[in-house]
Amino acid sequence: MKVIGISGSPRKDGNTEILVREALKPFYEKGWEVTEFFLSSKTIKPCTGCETCKETGTCVIKGDDMEFLISEFEECDAVVIGSPAYYRNVTAQLKALFDRSFVFIDRKILAGKLGGAIAVGRGEGGGQSLVLSIIHNYYLSMGALCVPCEINGLSARADKPGDILKQEKRLRQARILGENIIKYAEMMYRSR
Ligand SMILES: Cc1cc2nc3c(=O)[nH]c(=O)nc-3n(C[C@H](O)[C@H](O)[C@H](O)COP(=O)(O)O)c2cc1C
């Protein structure tokens, strides 16, 4: 079984990366194969809207990390996506990843797979719920299934890098998100 943890933050070792890593811990413990795909150290160029992929099935943009991500998506059973709120939205880096997914939308490579969502913002009501909806909408557009945390996705309030480490409740909720995905995956596996 394989999970991909995606952080949309351009900030290395920031709050989103910490929470995504925390959500991945139960997968490591259960022996899943884990890929960390953190956009602070990856490049995904924005979609140019040429729609060549609709005719050829491939993207004209080369030389970034999208091809690697697509091969990971093909092999995975579950995905965890986290993003900071940037102007009450996901980051530009994560939106680029979403838009570039146009190339595989007809191939349904995420259909029936499990997805968890994490949002971090400095404000109370700083747009975290919008960010969760945007990530969940991505999963639904791809035919993937949204897995809840304690309720909905994980919504956290933190600002400076590492602030979230002082919030044991949120770290625990991130692990609950991971545990829930594993639980759902095991249920699906048993019913096959
Ligand atoms: C360009 C920019 C826009 C931001 N917009 C929001 C926002 O709309 N709402 C909010 O609560 N926080 C906002 N923030 C704060 C970040 O979401 C917050 O610092 C978060 O912890 C960053 O996550 P990271 O440490 O994973 O990078 C913004 C920060 C930046 C740099």
Ligand as a Chemical Component Dictionary entry (heavy atoms), coordinates in Angstrom:
data_LIG
# 
_chem_comp.id                   LIG 
_chem_comp.type                 NON-POLYMER 
_chem_comp.pdbx_formal_charge   0 
_chem_comp.three_letter_code    LIG 
# 
loop_
_chem_comp_atom.comp_id 
_chem_comp_atom.atom_id 
_chem_comp_atom.alt_atom_id 
_chem_comp_atom.type_symbol 
_chem_comp_atom.charge 
_chem_comp_atom.model_Cartn_x 
_chem_comp_atom.model_Cartn_y 
_chem_comp_atom.model_Cartn_z 
_chem_comp_atom.pdbx_ordinal 
LIG C1  C1  C 0 1.113  35.478 0.760 1  
LIG C2  C2  C 0 0.504  35.043 2.042 2  
LIG C3  C3  C 0 -0.868 35.061 2.181 3  
LIG C4  C4  C 0 -1.464 34.627 3.369 4  
LIG N1  N1  N 0 -2.828 34.630 3.473 5  
LIG C5  C5  C 0 -3.423 34.168 4.603 6  
LIG C6  C6  C 0 -4.847 34.082 4.707 7  
LIG O1  O1  O 0 -5.589 34.416 3.790 8  
LIG N2  N2  N 0 -5.376 33.616 5.867 9  
LIG C7  C7  C 0 -4.598 33.240 6.928 10 
LIG O2  O2  O 0 -5.146 32.814 7.945 11 
LIG N3  N3  N 0 -3.246 33.258 6.846 12 
LIG C8  C8  C 0 -2.639 33.707 5.715 13 
LIG N4  N4  N 0 -1.260 33.704 5.610 14 
LIG C9  C9  C 0 -0.461 33.125 6.702 15 
LIG C10 C10 C 0 -0.067 31.645 6.455 16 
LIG O3  O3  O 0 -1.170 30.865 6.072 17 
LIG C11 C11 C 0 0.531  31.069 7.755 18 
LIG O4  O4  O 0 1.704  31.785 8.085 19 
LIG C12 C12 C 0 0.848  29.583 7.659 20 
LIG O5  O5  O 0 1.252  29.117 8.923 21 
LIG C13 C13 C 0 1.957  29.309 6.651 22 
LIG O6  O6  O 0 2.130  27.923 6.557 23 
LIG P1  P1  P 0 3.576  27.275 6.342 24 
LIG O7  O7  O 0 4.343  27.508 7.630 25 
LIG O8  O8  O 0 3.323  25.860 6.082 26 
LIG O9  O9  O 0 4.203  27.957 5.176 27 
LIG C14 C14 C 0 -0.647 34.166 4.446 28 
LIG C15 C15 C 0 0.742  34.166 4.305 29 
LIG C16 C16 C 0 1.323  34.591 3.113 30 
LIG C17 C17 C 0 2.829  34.559 2.981 31 
# 
loop_
_chem_comp_bond.comp_id 
_chem_comp_bond.atom_id_1 
_chem_comp_bond.atom_id_2 
_chem_comp_bond.value_order 
_chem_comp_bond.pdbx_ordinal 
LIG C1  C2  SING 1  
LIG C2  C3  SING 2  
LIG C2  C16 DOUB 3  
LIG C3  C4  DOUB 4  
LIG C4  N1  SING 5  
LIG C4  C14 SING 6  
LIG N1  C5  DOUB 7  
LIG C5  C6  SING 8  
LIG C5  C8  SING 9  
LIG C6  O1  DOUB 10 
LIG C6  N2  SING 11 
LIG N2  C7  SING 12 
LIG C7  O2  DOUB 13 
LIG C7  N3  SING 14 
LIG N3  C8  DOUB 15 
LIG C8  N4  SING 16 
LIG N4  C9  SING 17 
LIG N4  C14 SING 18 
LIG C9  C10 SING 19 
LIG C10 O3  SING 20 
LIG C10 C11 SING 21 
LIG C11 O4  SING 22 
LIG C11 C12 SING 23 
LIG C12 O5  SING 24 
LIG C12 C13 SING 25 
LIG C13 O6  SING 26 
LIG O6  P1  SING 27 
LIG P1  O7  DOUB 28 
LIG P1  O8  SING 29 
LIG P1  O9  SING 30 
LIG C14 C15 DOUB 31 
LIG C15 C16 SING 32 
LIG C16 C17 SING 33 
# 
